[in-house]
Amino acid sequence: MGSNGGSVWLFILVVFFSSSLSSVVNCSGDYDPIALDALIRLYVKQTLPMHRTGTLYSVPLPSNFSGMNASAIRLRSGRFWGKGANLGFVTIPPRVRTAPYVKRIAVVYQNLGNLSSKYYQIPGYTLVAPVIGFKAYNASNIISFGDQELAFKVTPDPISIHFPGAAEAQNRTLQCVKFGNNGSVEYVGNMTQPNVCTTKETGQYSLVIVSSPPTASPEKKGRLWRWWVIRFAIGFIGLVSLILVGVLVVKLVRRWRIRKMEKESEKGVAFETFWIKGNTMPSASMIRTQPGLEHDYIP
């Protein structure tokens, strides 16, 4: 009885913690992929013991994650090697091994749906399909589930990821993209089949197209044209003003030089002045040295 009561209290604690974590993830507005992955793992750990080995089931998520779905399946490694697994839009072929080897594995599948662009973004690209992810964990001990993530060794056929709901791209090539655990982009490559990406690794995948440059609306073009006209008019007026100021400065400098010359002349011999076209010019009123003969001899 005490053991059952302890299990009930542990279950209630897990539910409370998961609800609190889901509220933090959504209310913070950060849309952190790492926090989302941890939340889904927590719900899988909570529900996995309730389902039989080899049965794919839907993982219940909080209502504030509407549009997103997750599923999980627990498999024996021998069966996984012999038959592979079908996770909805993800097909894992036979002859796939895990690294390291474990007796039982749990494969967790995610489809972020209409929340994909909230958690994953690529500068210069646009998502045209939901982000689909899958990961494998050691499920030999359900108590320690989620602590050890497993890698796949795929030979010879790759894993296929289908995107039937991909948006149509007008004369633009769809490309596959793989995201890292923290939402970073690991690679962008071409598809081998229509709306299908192939891989040999676990992770999050989607389809993208190169973003087209935004086209200006007629109203925006009109405002842009008026702005260019105003800039041209301001520049022209500024240029004319600059020329006028330059001419004025040249005249002022010239007058200043003339006045300086006049002052210098006043310090020496005084000359009479007369006006020529609005300017005063020095003028000698008399001959200072009278002519004279050097000798008194007159022939």
C-alpha positions, 0 to 999 in steps of 0.5 A: 500500500505504501509503495502504491501511495508513493507511486501516486504521489510521484505521478502527481508530482510529475504532472504538476512539474510538466504543467508548470514547465509547459506554462513557462515555455509558452508564457515566456515567449522565447519558444526555446526548442531545448525546453520544448524537447525536454517537455515532450520527453517528460510526457513520454516518460510519464506515458510510456509504461502505459503502452505495450512494446511495439505499439505507436501511441500519441503523446498527450500534450497541453492544450496550449500546444494545439497544432503540435503532435508527438508520438512514441514507440518502444521497441526491442533492438532485435525487432528494430534491426529486422523491421525498422519503424514507421512513425507516420511521416518518418520511415526508418528502414531495417538494418539500422543499429543504435550507438551505443547498443541497448536492449530496448529503445524508444523513438520519439516523433514530433510534428510542430505543425503551425508552431514550427516557425515560432521555434525554428527560423532561418535567415534568408529562407522561408519554411514551407512545411512543418518541422518534423523531428525524431530521436531515439533514447535508451528505454531499457530502464523506464526510470532513467528514460531520457537520460541517454540519447542514441545515435543511428548507424544506417546501412544501406538505405537512408531514413525518409521524411515525408512532407505531404503538406508542403506549401507550393513554391512558385518557380522556386526550388524546395530544399531540405533543412536540418536543425540542431538541438538548439535550433541552429541550422546544420545544413541545407540540401536538395531533395532526392524525391518530391517533398521527401528528405533523406537522412542518416541522423536523428534530428529536426527536419523541414522544407524551405525556399529562398526568401524573395525580396519584398516587392514595394506596393504602389503606395510605397513606390509613390512615397519613395518617388516623392521622397526622392523629389524632395531630396533632389530639391533640397540638394539643388537649393543647397548647391545654389546656396553654397555657390552664392555663399562662395561668391559673397566670400570671394567679394568680401575677401577682395574688398578686404585686400583693397582696404588693406592696400589703402591703409598701407598706402596712407602710411607712406606718401599721400596720394590723391584718389579718384573713382573708377567704376566704384573703386578708389585708385591712387593718383599723383597730383604733382611731380615731386622732382623738378627737371633740371640741367646738370651743367650751366653750359649753354652752347 
